[in-house]
Amino acid sequence: MTTFTQQLSQAPRGRGARTNATGRYEAQAREAFDDGWTPDDIEPVQLTTTISPEKAMVIITRNDSPDVGFSASINPYRGCEHGCIYCYARPAHAYMGLSPGLDFESKLFFKPEAARLLERELSNPRYVPEVIHIGGNTDPYQPQERRLRVTRQVIEVLSRFRHPFSVISKSGLILRDLDLIAPMAERNLVRVAISITTLDRKLARSMEPRAATPEKRLDAVRRLADAGVPVAVMFAPCIPALNDHEMEAVLERAAAAGARGAGYVALRLPMEIADLFQEWLATDHPDRAARVMSLVRQMRGGKTYDSQWGKRMKGEGPIAALMSRRFATAKVRYGLGEKLPPLDLAQFRVPPKPGSQIDLFG
């Protein structure tokens, strides 16, 4: 049996999590202990990504959270190969009987029937249109999308139905779908948010090991904006003593690239993420690990996380207040405080099916 320290030193190459703790719903748990043996020259473990189809009954999910800014969303994937260590979606993998650690970023699921289900739900006579957000859980443009094209198929349906949507990603792969997104932007039917957490390539590689580089994300902002797509930058998460000093620089670069809005979220560490994040700090940033966690707890009432609505996204206390003031000031300074008009719901219509009677008055 390997020790916990050995587990950290054997962190799989190109992955975010350092361990693969048992999911919280499992009947049995695995625990590392020190048996006195210490092998020399341990090679980093290599993990292979697997992706399996997931049978879904519905594709539009709804929430009543006042914090997230949308109530309807579509998530084409479960788990994310980007491997961002801070990802708030990690704990959901426990519902699949898997670990929120390495399993989350290497054992993925996709919804092959997403487009068909969406068409069925939008065609329901009782359906009332509302803006649908794509990617509220895991990134809809993670690497597997290049081959599977689930997100693109969803957008194709939304385009045919003239249905407004928003999408968030940290991948340049979104540019593949400009042929769909740009025409919808002309109709005021789409907005895009690009997540940029740091401009430091080394930190990005460590914190988000399989996501696009910061420059690639800025290029995505630029090219989307040049195509007339309203783009916002998300500085999320903002981590005190780790990337918070880059807040103004990220907003400045994003504004120069054409972003029209900005948002941020203070680091969230619900459930298993708290241990995973601290393991990562211990291996990648041991010099500042204690300082980071001290400031996080100061923002969370002495805990690693507070899930209360109204507090979970921004935190509380002097550190959180300073973060909020800095962000508000930077938004104004770089012209990112513009309030965009709401997306147009009035254009929604169910397209005629092949062979159906043409609506002469529609």
C-alpha positions in Angstrom: 0.0 0.0 0.0 1.4 3.4 -0.9 1.4 6.3 1.5 -0.6 9.5 1.0 2.6 11.4 0.3 3.5 8.9 -2.4 0.1 9.2 -4.0 0.7 12.9 -4.4 4.2 12.4 -5.8 2.7 10.0 -8.4 0.1 12.5 -9.7 -0.9 11.4 -13.2 0.7 13.4 -15.9 -1.6 16.0 -17.4 -4.4 15.7 -14.8 -5.7 18.1 -12.3 -6.6 16.0 -9.3 -3.8 14.3 -7.4 -5.9 11.4 -5.9 -9.0 9.4 -6.6 -10.8 9.2 -3.3 -13.9 6.9 -3.1 -17.2 8.6 -3.9 -19.2 9.6 -0.9 -22.1 7.2 -1.7 -20.0 4.1 -2.0 -20.4 1.3 0.6 -16.6 0.8 0.9 -13.8 3.3 1.0 -10.1 3.0 0.0 -7.6 4.6 2.3 -3.8 4.9 1.8 -1.5 4.1 4.7 2.2 3.9 5.4 3.5 0.3 5.4 7.2 1.3 5.4 8.0 0.5 1.8 9.0 3.4 -0.4 9.8 2.5 -4.1 12.4 4.5 -5.8 12.0 6.5 -9.1 8.3 6.2 -9.3 7.0 6.9 -12.8 3.9 9.1 -13.0 0.7 7.1 -13.6 -0.8 7.4 -17.1 -4.6 7.6 -17.3 -6.6 6.9 -20.4 -9.8 8.9 -20.9 -13.0 6.8 -21.4 -16.3 8.3 -22.5 -19.6 6.4 -22.3 -23.1 7.3 -23.6 -25.6 8.4 -21.0 -29.3 7.7 -21.5 -31.2 10.9 -20.7 -35.0 11.3 -20.5 -35.0 15.1 -20.8 -32.2 17.5 -21.9 -33.3 20.8 -20.5 -32.7 21.0 -16.7 -34.0 23.7 -14.4 -32.9 25.3 -11.2 -34.3 27.8 -8.8 -31.0 29.3 -7.6 -31.0 33.1 -7.4 -27.1 33.1 -7.8 -26.5 31.7 -11.3 -28.5 34.1 -13.5 -30.4 31.4 -15.5 -33.1 28.8 -14.7 -32.9 26.5 -17.8 -29.7 24.8 -18.9 -28.3 22.0 -21.1 -25.2 20.0 -20.2 -24.1 17.7 -23.1 -21.4 16.1 -20.9 -20.9 14.8 -17.4 -17.3 15.0 -16.2 -14.7 17.2 -17.9 -11.3 16.3 -19.4 -10.0 19.9 -18.9 -9.3 18.7 -15.3 -9.6 22.1 -13.6 -8.8 21.4 -10.0 -11.3 23.9 -8.7 -14.3 22.7 -10.8 -17.5 22.9 -8.8 -19.0 20.1 -10.8 -16.6 17.5 -9.5 -18.9 16.3 -6.5 -21.6 15.3 -9.0 -19.5 12.4 -10.2 -20.2 10.7 -6.9 -23.8 10.2 -8.0 -22.4 7.9 -10.8 -20.5 5.8 -8.2 -17.2 7.4 -9.2 -14.6 9.6 -7.6 -14.8 13.4 -7.9 -11.0 13.2 -8.2 -9.3 11.6 -11.2 -12.5 9.8 -12.3 -14.2 13.1 -12.9 -11.6 14.1 -15.6 -11.0 10.6 -17.1 -14.3 8.8 -16.9 -16.7 10.9 -18.9 -20.3 10.6 -20.1 -22.0 12.2 -23.1 -25.7 12.5 -24.2 -25.9 11.2 -27.7 -29.7 11.9 -27.9 -29.3 15.5 -26.8 -30.4 17.1 -30.0 -33.4 14.8 -30.5 -34.6 15.3 -27.0 -34.2 19.1 -27.3 -36.3 19.1 -30.5 -39.0 17.1 -28.8 -39.1 19.4 -25.8 -39.1 22.6 -27.8 -41.9 21.2 -30.0 -44.2 20.6 -27.0 -47.2 22.9 -27.4 -46.9 23.8 -23.7 -43.3 24.9 -24.0 -42.7 28.5 -23.0 -39.3 29.8 -24.3 -36.7 31.1 -21.9 -33.0 31.7 -22.4 -31.2 28.3 -22.2 -27.6 28.3 -20.9 -25.3 25.7 -22.3 -22.4 24.5 -20.1 -23.6 25.5 -16.6 -22.0 22.3 -15.2 -19.1 21.1 -17.4 -17.5 22.6 -20.4 -19.6 21.9 -23.6 -16.5 22.4 -25.7 -14.1 20.0 -23.9 -11.8 18.0 -26.1 -14.2 15.1 -26.8 -16.7 17.6 -28.4 -14.3 17.8 -31.4 -15.2 14.2 -32.3 -18.7 13.8 -30.8 -20.2 17.1 -31.8 -23.1 16.9 -29.3 -22.9 20.6 -28.4 -22.9 21.6 -32.1 -26.0 19.4 -32.7 -27.8 21.2 -29.8 -26.9 24.6 -31.3 -28.2 23.5 -34.7 -31.6 22.7 -33.1 -31.6 26.0 -31.3 -30.8 27.8 -34.6 -33.7 26.1 -36.4 -36.1 27.0 -33.6 -34.7 30.6 -33.4 -34.3 30.0 -29.7 -32.0 32.2 -27.6 -29.2 30.8 -25.6 -26.0 31.6 -23.8 -22.9 29.5 -23.6 -19.7 29.5 -21.5 -16.4 27.8 -22.3 -12.7 28.0 -21.8 -12.0 26.3 -25.2 -11.1 27.8 -28.5 -13.2 24.9 -30.1 -16.2 27.2 -29.8 -14.8 29.0 -32.9 -15.7 25.9 -35.0 -19.4 26.8 -34.5 -19.1 30.4 -35.6 -21.1 29.6 -38.7 -24.1 29.0 -36.4 -23.3 31.4 -33.6 -22.6 34.5 -35.7 -26.0 34.5 -37.6 -27.8 34.0 -34.3 -25.9 36.9 -32.8 -27.2 39.1 -35.6 -30.7 38.2 -34.5 -29.9 38.9 -30.8 -30.2 35.2 -30.0 -26.9 34.4 -28.4 -24.2 35.5 -25.9 -20.9 33.9 -25.1 -18.8 33.9 -22.0 -15.1 32.9 -22.1 -13.5 31.8 -18.8 -10.0 33.3 -18.3 -8.6 32.6 -14.8 -5.0 33.6 -15.4 -2.6 35.0 -18.0 0.3 32.9 -16.5 0.8 29.8 -18.7 2.6 27.9 -15.9 -0.3 28.4 -13.5 -2.9 27.6 -16.2 -1.1 24.4 -17.1 -1.1 23.3 -13.4 -4.6 24.5 -12.5 -6.4 23.7 -15.7 -4.1 21.0 -17.3 -6.1 20.2 -20.5 -7.8 23.5 -21.1 -6.7 26.0 -23.8 -3.9 28.3 -23.0 -4.8 31.9 -21.9 -3.7 33.3 -25.3 -6.0 30.9 -27.1 -8.9 32.0 -24.9 -8.2 35.7 -25.6 -8.0 34.8 -29.3 -11.5 33.2 -29.0 -12.8 36.5 -27.4 -11.3 38.5 -30.3 -12.6 36.3 -33.1 -16.1 36.0 -31.6 -16.2 39.8 -31.1 -15.0 40.4 -34.6 -17.9 38.2 -35.8 -20.4 40.4 -34.0 -21.0 38.0 -31.1 -21.5 39.7 -27.7 -18.7 38.2 -25.4 -18.1 38.5 -21.7 -15.1 37.3 -19.8 -15.5 35.3 -16.6 -12.7 35.6 -14.1 -13.7 32.5 -12.2 -12.7 31.4 -9.8 -10.9 34.3 -8.1 -8.5 32.7 -5.7 -6.9 35.0 -3.0 -3.1 34.9 -3.0 -3.0 32.8 -6.1 -4.6 34.5 -9.1 -6.5 37.4 -7.6 -3.6 39.8 -8.4 -4.3 39.2 -12.1 -7.9 40.4 -12.0 -7.3 43.8 -13.5 -4.8 42.4 -16.1 -7.3 39.8 -17.3 -10.1 42.3 -17.7 -7.8 44.8 -19.5 -6.7 42.1 -22.0 -10.2 40.9 -22.5 -11.5 44.4 -23.1 -8.8 45.0 -25.6 -9.8 41.8 -27.4 -13.4 43.0 -27.7 -15.2 41.7 -24.6 -18.3 43.7 -23.7 -19.0 42.4 -20.2 -17.3 40.7 -17.3 -18.1 38.6 -14.2 -16.3 36.8 -11.4 -16.8 34.1 -8.8 -14.9 33.7 -5.6 -13.3 30.3 -5.2 -15.9 27.7 -4.1 -14.8 24.5 -2.4 -18.0 22.4 -1.8 -17.8 18.8 -0.6 -14.8 16.8 -2.0 -13.3 19.8 -3.8 -11.9 21.2 -0.5 -9.6 18.2 -0.1 -8.8 17.9 -3.8 -7.8 21.6 -4.0 -5.7 21.4 -0.8 -3.9 18.3 -2.1 -3.1 20.2 -5.3 -1.9 23.3 -3.4 0.4 21.0 -1.3 2.1 19.6 -4.5 2.0 22.6 -6.9 2.1 25.6 -4.6 3.4 24.5 -1.1 5.0 27.9 -0.5 1.6 29.6 -0.5 -0.8 26.8 0.4 -1.4 27.9 4.0 -1.8 31.6 3.0 -4.4 30.7 0.3 -6.5 28.6 2.6 -6.3 31.1 5.4 -7.8 33.8 3.1 -10.4 31.4 1.8 -11.6 30.7 5.3 -11.7 34.4 6.1 -14.1 34.7 3.1 -16.2 31.8 4.3 -16.9 32.5 7.9 -14.0 30.4 9.1 -14.9 27.4 7.0 -13.6 26.2 3.6 -17.1 26.8 2.1 -20.5 28.3 2.8 -23.3 27.2 0.5 -25.8 29.9 1.5 -27.4 31.6 -1.5 -26.2 35.2 -1.8 -22.8 34.2 -0.2 -21.6 31.2 -2.1 -20.5 33.0 -5.2 -18.8 36.0 -3.6 -18.0 35.2 0.0 -18.2 37.7 2.9 -16.0 39.7 5.1 -13.2 42.2 4.4 -11.3 40.0 1.8 -14.5 39.4 -0.2 -15.5 43.1 0.0 -12.1 44.2 -1.3 -12.3 41.6 -4.1 -15.8 42.9 -5.1 -14.7 46.6 -5.1 -11.6 45.9 -7.2 -13.7 44.0 -9.7 -16.3 46.7 -10.0 -13.7 49.4 -10.4 -11.8 47.4 -13.1 -15.1 46.9 -15.0 -15.7 50.6 -15.2 -12.0 51.4 -16.0 -11.9 49.0 -19.0 -15.4 49.7 -20.3 -16.9 46.3 -19.3 -19.8 47.7 -17.4 -22.2 47.8 -20.4 -25.6 46.4 -19.7 -26.6 44.3 -22.8 -30.2 44.2 -23.9 -32.0 40.9 -23.1 -32.0 38.2 -25.7 -35.0 38.1 -27.9 -37.6 35.4 -27.0 -40.2 36.6 -29.5 -38.5 35.0 -32.5 -39.0 31.5 -31.2 -41.1 29.3 -33.5 -41.4 25.5 -34.1 -40.2 24.9 -37.6 -42.6 22.9 -39.9 -41.8 19.3 -40.2 -41.1 17.8 -43.7 -44.5 17.2 -45.4 -46.5 19.3 -43.0 -48.9 22.0 -44.2 -47.2 25.4 -44.7 -48.4 28.2 -42.4 -49.3 31.0 -44.8 -49.8 33.5 -42.0 -46.8 32.6 -39.8 
